[in-house]
Amino acid sequence: MSIGTIQAEERGSRVTQKELANRLNLSRSMVAEIERGNRRLPKDVAPKAVKTLDSGFYAMEIAAEFTGGSWVTKLNNVDLHRSAVKEKSLEELDEAIVRLRGMSFVNKTIDKTELKALLLELLDVIVATSHLVAVVCKEYSISWVGLWREHRQKLKQRGYLKGE
């Protein structure tokens, strides 16, 4: 999917193109062009756009595009009902746990094929659980941005992040 497609989906009937444009200090035609895929969302506007739409799928798509595809993108050929995503998350977690328990990191000499298989399993977990969080946030009107803010604060309180 594209940022524009997800932007249009997540904007839905909650916010008009004109209202979104005003909040992002863009023209309505620019918002329309982004949604049609004819223009790219300016990088400097992306943080405000994420806060404004407060959508996990939108935030993930922006991160994926601005990192050259090295983050989760919204899956568009799967059942995104919360129950289905929960079950898929459990399945991916189980598979990753089995593979992770079987991997030893004591020595640096690790079979790279096995290591890569583990890493791909872990990415499957990230994709599935990111979708679960995004779906649940959307369906239960929980702020994606607020949730990440709380999580970051928890990391700071535990001493995992300094400064900031």
C-alpha positions, 0 to 999 in steps of 0.5 A: 500500500502507499502512504496516500492510500492509507491516509485516505482510508484512515482519514475516512469520514473523520476528517475532510481533505481540507481539514487535514490540509489545514492541520498539516499546513498544506493545500487541499490539492496537495493532500488529494495528490498525496492520496492519489499517489501523484505526490509524496508526503513531505518528510517534514510534515510526516510527524504532524501527519502521524499525530493528526491521524493517530493511526498505527497503519499510517505511522507504519507506512510512513516509517516503511517509506521513509526507511526504504522499506525497512519497517512494517507495511500494512498487509492488504491481503489478510484478515485484519479482524482482531481475532484473526490478527491475535491468532496469527500473532500467537502462531508467529510468537510460538514459532519464533520462541521455538527457533529462538530457544534452539539458537545458542548465542554463546559462540560467535560461530553460528550457522548463518542460515539458521540465524537468518531463519531466526531473524525472519521469524522474529520479523514475522512476530514484529509484523503480526504484533504491530498489526495487532496493536494497530487493529486494537488501537483503531477498534477501541479508540486507543491513541497509537501515538499516546500508547507509544508515548507511554511506552517510551516513558516506561523505557525511560523510567526503567533506565533503558533510555537516557537523556531525551 
